[in-house]
Structures are given as structure tokens and as C-alpha cells.
Amino acid sequence: MKAVTMREGVLELPSYQPGRPDPEPPLLPGFGQNHLPIYPYPTIEWFEKRPSPRRLRTVELENEYLLLVFTPELNGRLYRLYDKLAGAEVLYANSELKPGLVGLRGVWYATGIEVNFPSSHNVTTAEEIACRVLLGDDGSASFVAWDIEATSGMAWECTTTLTPGAAAVTMQTRLANPTDLPHRYYFWVNAAFPIHPGSRYIFPPSTRRIFTEAGLHPGELGYLDYPIHRGCDISRFENLRHASSHFGMTPDEGFFGLHHEHQDTGVAHVADPHLVPGRKIWSWGFAADGQLWHEALSDSSGPYCEVQSGPFRSQIEYRALGPGQELLQREHWLPLRGLGGLSFANESFAAAWTAESGTLGLRLLAARSLPRAVLVVDGREHRLDLSPDDAVLLELPAPEQSRLRLLDAHRNLVGQFDLTPPPARTAPR
């Protein structure tokens, strides 16, 4: 199998160039949306009103299925995740660098995947940080970005890995406090995705309620029924009127994602739910105020949403990282094609199903080749050749037992899922 290709390049984008930093960094907390200390970093509170070309250095990783483009000068962001089989961008790769003043120091860009540590839209979110590429003996390649925040002295390192033959991306983020004092921290991985007509966000089928910090009405806080709340399908982005934060409340299931109905594409996020319980969907909404934000952050790329993951169940939580303490977060991103939705995912495959008139319609899409796989339904075995190339459709009599198991050719368990999972226990706030 061919090794992952690594190369460097240049990306030219229209850019509303940030203005000069304030020569006097604020000594006391109080600037920005979180009112957190940022000294010794200066604020950047304005940008040019007209775009001009900007050239960014890029690092690209590519295999048979995916192309990844990183931008070291934008906090090491994964700027593009291109699905070669679908011929489409998976991430929101903004066509312009058009900042909003929502970062901790001011300037922030809505594009790609960013690491938020030890605060939201951190002090280097729009700046160059240290990066390198590691090549593995198995033909894999990893892009490593890291930074030490001067305000607290805490550090983070994010390693994004692409392996040969895989239609999935693995990210591992290490958080560290090398200082002699405990420090408060906040940590979420924030991925931007385009919104198309018919786009919706998906939590596991057992989800009956979600937590919101904002929703159908300004200032709404609390629990919402999912997916239908007060007669409205809140899983559909076009029904979210105002800026919305929706948090999944299924602590025993490790996936969530997006589905674009008209394109029949999407993405699944997979992580250990006990280590990464935080799952958030963010939208600016589609009322007038949301449309203004979409236009303020891009001239031509249209609306977007954010899929966020972290160790906290909501974003009203902070914790302390002790002296010398380290934490790891590992997660996987699986681009989806031809599934018709999303009902289950792990790091090896994704599945979606429907049940009508006594017939189960089951679609499976593997993240890597699984020849001679075995699907066990009601004790009967069905042989399958699964791969990332195409989703496999099975039409079976509705099974008596709800749990299905997928085995590889050596009869190792690849994954198991319930067709009719019980309602999830609601995680405590």
C-alpha cells in the first residue's frame, strides 16, 4: 500500500489584513469576550476594510482517499479536508480570510479545525506557531502543531495523523502544565463545516434530550427535546433561528456528526465518550442576526456550523490543571458518503438504517478496507466486502434481536450496535 504523501505548498487567499497590534498589552483582565488575562500579548482590534492577496505556507498530507491541508501561520489549523471520492470539501475551507473580533485578543477566523486551550479562541488563534511533520514506519504521516501560552505557561500539542488506505483522520491533543502552579483551563476542539440546504446535525438514536445555552429563542437556557422540540425539528439547521449551542447528553455513546441530505455526504466524529463526553453543535442561526454574522465572516463561502468536542459536558465548565499534570484527547473524523444519514459510528465504520414494513435497510461504510467481513444478525452470518469506496446496502427481514455485530475476516469484533437503543440516561449538568 502506498505511503501517505507529504509536501509543502503555498495558498493565496483574499485577506482582510489585521491592523497593527496595540503597543501596550492590557495588564489586567477585562479585554475580549471572556474577560481573561492576555498579557504579554497585544490586542488586535481592527482590520482592513478591503481584502488584499495573502500567501500562506501550507503542509499537505494525501492518501488514496483524503487530502489534508494545514496552515502553520493560522495556529496550525487543518484548513482543508478534501474527500477525493466525493469530490468535495468536508470542512468549511473559507475562501477569504475575513476576521471577526471574537478571539481572545480580537482577530479570529471562521475556517478549518482549531484547538481552543487554555481558553476559547486562544491568544495565537490567528498567528503562526511551531509545526513539524513525522513520517511513520507504517507509511503514515502526522502533522504536529504546538504552542506554549506565555500568560499561564501551559502548553498544548496536536498531532493529526493520516494512514495509508484510510478514509479517516485521527487527532490526538496533549495538554500540559509544566509550571509549579495550578491553572484554570478550558479545552475544546472546534471544527467548522459548511451548511447546505437540508443539512442537519445528528446525535445518537438513543438521544431524547439535549442541553442548550441558546436556541430557538434568544437567551434560552436548559434542556430541549431532540430531535423534535415543541413541534419543530431542531436537528435541521434551517430551523435554528438564532445563535445556538446544542450539547449531546448521551454519555455512553461515542459519536455524533452531520448529514447533508441533498449531497448525501457528511461527517462522523468518534471518541471515547468517557474521556471526551463533550459534544457540541454551534450555529449562528438563520434569522437576520445570524445572516449578518455569516456575511461578516465570509464574502462568498456561505453559512457554516461548528462541531466541537472536549472533556467537559458544556462550555460553562472550567477545571484546573495541576503542576506537571498532562491530559490526552484522542478523536477520529470520518467523512461520509452514500449512507443516507448516520445511526452509528466508531473509528472503523459508520452505519445508517431504516425499518419499514418489516424490512431493515442497512447501509455500512468502512473507514478502511474490511474484506470478508461478517455481519451477525439474529445469529445468522452475512459475508460482506467493506471499503471506503462505496457504502454497502443490505435489505434484511426485520431482526428479532436488536443488537448487530460486525466481525473482520479473522472474527475479531469490529463493532456492535443496537437498532432500537433505549433512551439515553441524561448526563448530569
Summary of the structure (lengths in Angstrom):
residues: 429
radius of gyration: 21.7
end to end distance: 46.7
largest distance: 71.2
contacts: 1428
relative contact order: 0.12
helix: 4%
strand: 47%
